[in-house]
Structures are given as structure tokens and as C-alpha cells.
């Protein structure tokens, strides 16, 4: 499955890395592309292991707001 989330609060490369790493730690996530300029994050994942809600929680635990 592919999912695009809008993430508010990212402003630098450190933010981009933090969001990417928080998602990559989740079982079932196969790929993450963070687009800092647009504030969008593309996630490739297996829905048998991870849900959209789990991904949003992982992002929000790092201090960012996940929308979508």
C-alpha cells in the first residue's frame, strides 16, 4: 500500500530525518520519502502489519502534526 501524509512542523533536514526514522522503525513499513518543501511524506507499507493510525502516532510522538 502507498499512503501520503501531510506533516506540519517540519522545517529542516533534521526534521525530515526524524520523521523518516520514526516511520522506518515500524514493522511493515518498506519505504519512506519525505518532501520537506511540500510537507508531505510518502509511505510504502504492508497494511497487515501497520496502520495509518500507528504511523500518525509515530510522527506525533516526535512532536509533529500528521494530517491526512
Beta strands, then each sheet from edge to edge (+ up, - down):
strand 1: 2-8
strand 2: 29-35
strand 3: 40-45
strand 4: 65-67
sheet 1: 2+ 3- 1+ 4-
end
